[in-house]
Amino acid sequence: MAAQCIRMWVGLVAVSVIVAATPDPAAGQAMTPPKGEGSLSFVTSDFLVTDHLGGEGQRDKVGDIRSHSVLADITYAVTDRMAVTFSVPWVASKYTGNRPHPNTTVDNGRYYDTFQDLNFAFRYNLARGPVWITPFIATGLPSHEYAYYGHAAAGRRLKELQIGVGLAKVLDPWLPRAFVQGRYAFGLAEEVLGYRPNRSYVDVEGGYFVTESVRAFGMLTSHFAHGGVTYPPSGPRGLGPLLFPHHDQIGGEEMVNVGGGLGFSASDSFDVFGSLVTTTWGRNGHALNYGFNVGVTWTFKRGTAAAEALAHRPAGSLIKCACQKRVRF
């Protein structure tokens, strides 16, 4: 029973967000490890986009964008309630089609690969009773001046500050083996040409333990614009020569993605997962045909005897799942 409870609490860390280059969504999870414990994660992703989304949500096929990425993420618990996270993704994207962006070198049919944004996060757990409540602050800082203009661009290359809260709950005794969690964050973005494309991020995920080691989960991830431009009926090129090179940066992009996956706790130290997501609605951006993710997390312990004891209690279980750690474009 104790092992089953531990597996149940481990599953609470399985939220995912894909889309929009902003701080790692793991920053918003409600669970925090005990003092002295941390995790190192690596996640590989494969994304395909064939449809661009207009200002009213209309879809336009302008070619294929294929992206591959590897995300490295490390989380460490400074205290039993306070955790810090750092992550950085490497991204390789290519565009194939007959409508490349003019005056860019990345839409040449070859992969453009580079590091993307450095992501830092601070979380502090306020409550860990029936519902875990954990406010957080996160930042996304471009690692260097990578290309933001072009179908194959690595991201938006914008600084962003996120302030939000993560919530989590195990549904026992109403629905044994099930869990649900979510997060809300407000993202304050860097201003570009007088536009500040701020966003609200809303993510919800629920799952069920098929066995003590295997969990299935489904999720809905979304973001909504508070500013930015709406693309005209002719598409982003209709914004004119001044704004078009910055359309991905200043667009009022909104998106809803759904998906699901499986996770497996191989041991107390290793957790692996796979998931698949797709875009169901959006505007001023790109519709994700699919995003396929595979990841692994290694948990390490460097805490005191008290922290070690807490780690083996269900309410003190740690971040052993990489499900929510992934690159966002």
JODAUR-V861323 format. One record per residue. NEAR is the number of other ideal C-beta (glycine too) atoms within 12 Angstrom. D_LAST is the distance of its C-alpha to the last C-alpha in Angstrom with 2 decimals. Layout:
NEAR_D_LAST / NEAR_D_LAST
//
This chain:
12_40.72 / 13_39.36 / 19_37.09 / 24_35.88 / 24_35.08 / 30_33.17 / 36_31.06 / 39_30.52 / 42_29.25 / 48_27.03 / 51_25.22 / 48_24.31 / 52_21.37 / 55_19.44 / 50_16.69 / 50_13.14 / 52_9.92 / 54_6.92 / 44_4.37 / 49_3.88 / 48_4.36 / 48_7.77 / 47_10.62 / 49_10.99 / 52_12.19 / 50_15.25 / 48_16.41 / 48_17.45 / 50_19.51 / 45_23.18 / 47_24.87 / 49_26.00 / 44_28.00 / 36_31.55 / 28_32.43 / 27_32.14 / 37_29.78 / 32_26.25 / 44_23.81 / 28_21.95 / 40_19.10 / 30_17.45 / 42_14.87 / 30_14.10 / 39_11.64 / 29_12.06 / 37_9.91 / 29_11.73 / 38_11.24 / 25_14.61 / 27_14.77 / 37_13.65 / 36_14.52 / 32_17.18 / 28_18.40 / 18_20.49 / 24_18.17 / 20_19.87 / 21_18.29 / 27_18.74 / 20_18.60 / 26_18.01 / 25_17.31 / 26_15.19 / 42_11.86 / 30_12.01 / 44_9.69 / 29_11.25 / 39_10.56 / 29_13.00 / 41_12.58 / 32_15.82 / 41_16.66 / 29_20.11 / 42_21.67 / 30_25.27 / 36_27.69 / 24_29.74 / 23_31.93 / 28_32.29 / 27_30.10 / 25_27.88 / 41_24.91 / 29_22.57 / 41_19.32 / 32_17.64 / 43_14.67 / 33_13.01 / 44_10.75 / 29_11.82 / 38_9.73 / 28_11.71 / 41_10.89 / 29_13.69 / 33_14.76 / 22_18.09 / 24_19.88 / 12_22.37 / 20_20.32 / 26_18.51 / 30_17.68 / 14_20.96 / 13_21.52 / 20_18.54 / 18_19.08 / 30_15.86 / 29_16.59 / 19_19.62 / 21_19.18 / 17_18.61 / 22_15.80 / 32_14.31 / 22_13.78 / 27_13.30 / 28_12.56 / 44_9.55 / 39_10.30 / 30_13.46 / 43_13.39 / 30_16.83 / 42_18.19 / 31_21.70 / 42_23.00 / 26_26.57 / 33_28.06 / 19_30.58 / 20_31.88 / 30_32.09 / 13_34.69 / 15_34.22 / 24_30.76 / 35_28.61 / 29_27.28 / 38_25.06 / 31_23.75 / 41_21.09 / 30_19.76 / 42_16.53 / 31_15.15 / 40_12.17 / 26_13.71 / 29_12.57 / 24_14.57 / 16_15.96 / 14_15.79 / 29_13.28 / 31_12.77 / 34_10.63 / 31_12.83 / 34_12.88 / 38_11.51 / 40_10.87 / 40_9.38 / 38_7.44 / 44_5.43 / 37_7.48 / 33_10.10 / 38_11.44 / 29_13.56 / 41_13.32 / 28_15.99 / 40_15.82 / 26_19.17 / 36_19.73 / 32_21.68 / 47_21.46 / 32_24.22 / 42_25.57 / 30_28.76 / 36_30.64 / 22_32.52 / 22_35.72 / 9_38.51 / 12_37.46 / 16_35.22 / 15_35.76 / 27_32.97 / 25_30.27 / 43_27.71 / 32_25.21 / 39_22.80 / 36_20.15 / 48_18.70 / 31_18.37 / 43_16.72 / 29_16.97 / 42_14.48 / 27_16.39 / 36_14.40 / 28_15.97 / 18_18.10 / 28_17.70 / 21_20.76 / 14_22.11 / 27_19.08 / 24_17.40 / 39_14.37 / 30_15.04 / 40_13.80 / 28_15.39 / 47_13.72 / 30_16.10 / 46_15.96 / 31_19.06 / 46_20.03 / 28_23.45 / 41_25.11 / 27_28.47 / 34_30.25 / 20_31.88 / 18_33.71 / 20_33.76 / 26_31.22 / 26_29.11 / 39_26.90 / 27_25.13 / 40_22.44 / 28_20.62 / 39_17.89 / 30_16.54 / 43_13.33 / 34_12.74 / 45_12.08 / 30_14.52 / 31_15.04 / 19_17.93 / 27_18.19 / 38_16.56 / 31_17.89 / 28_18.48 / 35_18.39 / 20_22.01 / 15_23.37 / 14_23.17 / 27_19.39 / 38_17.51 / 22_20.19 / 18_22.64 / 29_21.38 / 16_23.58 / 13_23.53 / 14_22.76 / 25_19.69 / 27_18.19 / 24_16.90 / 30_14.90 / 41_13.91 / 42_10.11 / 39_11.07 / 35_13.86 / 41_13.17 / 35_14.14 / 48_11.29 / 36_12.48 / 41_11.60 / 31_13.63 / 42_12.92 / 29_15.84 / 37_16.71 / 29_19.01 / 36_20.20 / 30_22.90 / 44_23.49 / 32_26.50 / 37_28.21 / 21_29.95 / 18_31.83 / 24_31.93 / 22_29.74 / 25_27.27 / 40_24.86 / 31_22.80 / 44_20.68 / 32_18.96 / 42_16.93 / 28_15.79 / 41_13.75 / 29_13.51 / 37_12.93 / 20_16.34 / 27_15.99 / 37_13.96 / 32_14.53 / 39_13.38 / 47_10.18 / 45_9.49 / 36_11.24 / 39_10.28 / 26_13.64 / 24_13.15 / 42_11.23 / 29_13.91 / 45_13.99 / 29_17.06 / 42_17.85 / 32_20.92 / 41_22.05 / 28_25.28 / 36_27.05 / 24_29.56 / 27_32.39 / 18_34.16 / 26_35.61 / 17_39.16 / 13_41.29 / 17_40.40 / 26_36.68 / 21_37.41 / 18_39.37 / 29_36.64 / 36_34.14 / 24_36.42 / 20_36.65 / 26_34.38 / 30_33.45 / 33_32.43 / 39_30.30 / 44_27.38 / 49_23.76 / 45_24.32 / 53_21.51 / 48_18.08 / 52_16.88 / 53_14.51 / 51_13.23 / 51_10.03 / 46_6.73 / 50_3.80 / 40_0.00
//
